[in-house]
Amino acid sequence: MVTAVILINTQRGQVTRVAEHLAERAEISEVYSVAGGFDLVAIVRVHQNEDLARLVTDTIQNLDGIDRTETLIAFKAYSRHDLDGMFSVGMQ
C-alpha cells in the first residue's frame, strides 16, 4: 500500500468545489481544508506507485480550479490511530 499526502492550491473561490470532487474519489480517504501555504490536503492510499502517478497526473492536475499541487509519499506510518486499530481487532 502506498500512502501519499497531496498539498493543493486552488483558484480563488474553488476550495469547496475541489474538495468535494476529490473526496468522491475512492483512492482519497480524507480531504482537509487548511490554513497556511496550501488550501487543501488530500490523504491518498493506493496499491502501487503507478496508481498514484495516474491519480495525480490524469485526475488531479486536470481538475478545474487547481493551481498547484505538491505530492509527499509516506515511507512509514507512526500513527497512534493505526496502531490502536491493529491491537483492538476482536476486542470489545
C-alpha positions as CSV (number, residue, x, y, z in Angstrom):
1,M,0.0,0.0,0.0
2,V,1.3,3.4,-0.9
3,T,0.2,6.4,1.2
4,A,0.7,10.0,0.0
5,V,-0.2,13.4,1.2
6,I,-1.1,15.8,-1.6
7,L,-0.9,19.6,-0.9
8,I,-3.2,21.6,-3.1
9,N,-3.6,25.3,-4.0
10,T,-6.9,26.1,-5.6
11,Q,-8.1,29.1,-7.6
12,R,-10.0,31.8,-5.6
13,G,-13.4,30.6,-4.6
14,Q,-12.8,26.9,-5.6
15,V,-11.8,25.3,-2.3
16,T,-15.2,23.7,-1.5
17,R,-15.9,22.5,-5.1
18,V,-12.4,21.0,-5.5
19,A,-12.5,19.4,-2.0
20,E,-15.9,17.8,-2.6
21,H,-14.8,16.5,-6.0
22,L,-11.6,15.0,-4.5
23,A,-13.5,13.4,-1.6
24,E,-15.6,11.4,-4.0
25,R,-12.6,9.5,-5.3
26,A,-12.1,6.0,-3.8
27,E,-8.3,6.5,-3.6
28,I,-8.6,9.6,-1.5
29,S,-9.5,8.8,2.1
30,E,-9.6,12.3,3.5
31,V,-9.6,15.9,2.3
32,Y,-8.9,18.8,4.7
33,S,-9.2,22.5,4.1
34,V,-6.3,24.1,5.9
35,A,-4.7,27.4,6.7
36,G,-1.2,28.3,5.6
37,G,0.6,27.9,2.3
38,F,-1.9,25.5,0.9
39,D,-5.7,25.4,0.6
40,L,-6.3,21.6,0.8
41,V,-4.6,18.5,2.0
42,A,-5.7,15.1,0.5
43,I,-4.7,11.8,2.0
44,V,-4.3,9.1,-0.7
45,R,-4.0,5.4,-0.3
46,V,-3.3,3.3,-3.4
47,H,-1.9,-0.1,-4.2
48,Q,1.1,0.9,-6.3
49,N,3.2,4.0,-7.2
50,E,1.7,3.8,-10.8
51,D,-1.8,4.2,-9.3
52,L,-0.6,7.4,-7.5
53,A,1.0,8.7,-10.7
54,R,-2.2,8.1,-12.6
55,L,-4.3,9.8,-10.0
56,V,-2.1,12.9,-9.8
57,T,-1.3,13.4,-13.5
58,D,-4.5,12.2,-15.1
59,T,-7.1,13.3,-12.5
60,I,-5.9,15.9,-10.0
61,Q,-3.8,18.0,-12.3
62,N,-6.6,18.1,-14.9
63,L,-9.3,19.2,-12.4
64,D,-10.6,22.7,-13.0
65,G,-9.9,25.0,-10.1
66,I,-6.5,23.6,-9.1
67,D,-3.5,25.8,-9.5
68,R,-0.7,23.8,-8.0
69,T,0.0,20.5,-6.2
70,E,2.8,19.0,-4.2
71,T,2.9,15.3,-3.5
72,L,4.6,13.8,-0.5
73,I,5.0,10.0,-0.4
74,A,4.9,8.4,3.0
75,F,7.7,5.9,3.9
76,K,6.4,4.7,7.2
77,A,3.3,5.4,9.4
78,Y,3.7,6.3,13.1
79,S,0.0,7.0,13.7
80,R,-1.4,6.1,17.1
81,H,-4.8,5.7,15.4
82,D,-3.4,2.9,13.1
83,L,-1.6,1.2,16.0
84,D,-4.7,1.2,18.2
85,G,-6.7,-0.2,15.3
86,M,-4.3,-3.1,14.9
87,F,-4.3,-4.1,18.6
88,S,-8.1,-3.8,19.1
89,V,-9.1,-6.4,16.4
90,G,-11.5,-8.8,18.0
91,M,-11.7,-6.8,21.3
92,Q,-14.9,-5.3,22.6
